[in-house]
Amino acid sequence: MQSLIRAALAAFVFIAFTAAPMPSLAQVSIGVGVTIAPPPIPVYAQPPCSTPNYLWEPGYWAWGPGGYYWVPGTWVAAPSVGMLWTPGYWGWSSNAYHWHGGYWGRSVGFYGGVSYGFGYFGTGYVGGRWNGNAFRYNTAVTSINRTVIHNTYVDKTVIRNTSNHTSYNGGKGGIQAQPVKAEKAAPQDQHPPTTEQTTHEQTAAQDRNHLATVNHGHPTTTAVQHPYSATNRPPHYTPVTSADRQAAQSHVAAPQKAAPQKAAPQSQKPPR
């Protein structure tokens, strides 16, 4: 019985640390720390949305066995009506860069002040909004296929921050943004990335062409209309090599050791 309990606990820990990360108000990151900063966000064009109620997930730099790799921006289905996507971001803490995963919620939370473009200009999201059961697209900053999508509006007053392509918060040269009140409240009702999003990210991680060490921060495939899947693989797919993995390990930060705690002094009884 004890062995079964230990096995169940081990399985729970494995799933908890390999599942999609869930950020929190305390900005707890899950995964390895990296000693080098991610490359800047590349400039790219957004493919037009061709499916009503699909939302834009901006491209981002993730970390995998081969190091930093680009996850192309793509159109994804929300887990339910009314949900909005908060992108993940890299943040500097404990002498390393840590990833704070994206999530779904009723409002958009803090994503490090990173300007991902296409409605995600550092704070909130201005690329569209839900109107009942339908999503309306702001065509001032969002590309759509007008032959199939007609639920739109135009808001040209949005403030675009497209000059700064820095992809991380804090640290040397990082964005010095802090969450505002509304962003602090957003993660209270958060939902993890969908299976579609997770598969998209994992597929990009397996393609050597997406590695920053190979494309030098300028990936060939920056955005795709439909997420990667078993039937929609990256073009010119090339597996990550053992040499890529070995080189990446040199940039993984050593785990922080907790400082030893001093024993509390024992009280001295007065002599009788």
ZIWOZI-V551161 format. One line per field, one symbol per residue. phi: phi as a letter, one per 20 degrees, with the letter a starting at -180 (. if undefined). psi: psi as a letter, one per 40 degrees, with the letter a starting at -180 (. if undefined). burial: I if it has 16 or more other ideal C-beta (glycine too) atoms within 10 Angstrom, else O. A space follows every 10 residues. Layout:
phi=???
psi=???
burial=???
This chain:
phi=.fffffffff ffffffedfg fcfbffledd ofededffff ffebeefffd cgmededffb eddcgeofbe dffaeceffa fnecedffbe cealmaeced ffbeafbeef cmmfeenlod dobmbcerbf cmededdeff cceceffdcc ecbcceefee ddeddfdbdn mfmefedcfe gfffegffcd cfgfggfffg fffffeeffe fffeelncff debcfcffbf dcefflgcff efffffffff deffgfefff effffffeff fe
psi=dddddddddd ddddddeeih ihiidefhih aiiheiiiii hihiihiihe hieiihhiii hihadeahih hiiihihidi heiihhiiih ihiffihihh iiiiieihah feehgeifdg fdhaheeiih gbeihhhhed ehhihedehe giihgeeihh gedheheihi aheihfiihi ddddddedgi iiiidddddd dddddehdee hdedefegid hdiidiiiad egiiifhhih idddddddde ehiihhhhhh hihhhhhhhi i.
burial=OOOOOOOOOO OOOOOOOOOI IIIOOOIOII OIIIOOIIIO IIOIOIIIIO OOIIIIIIII IIIIOIIIII IIIIIIOIIO OOIIIIIIII IIIOOIIIII IIIIIOIIII IIIIIIIIII IIIIIIIIOI OOOOIIIIII IIIIOOOOIO OOOOOOOOOO OOOOOIIIII IOOIIOIOIO OOIOOIIOOI IIIIOIIOII IOIIIIIIII IIOIIOIOIO IIIIIIIIOO OOOIOOOOOI OOOIOOOIOO IOOOOOOOOO OOOOOOOOOO OO
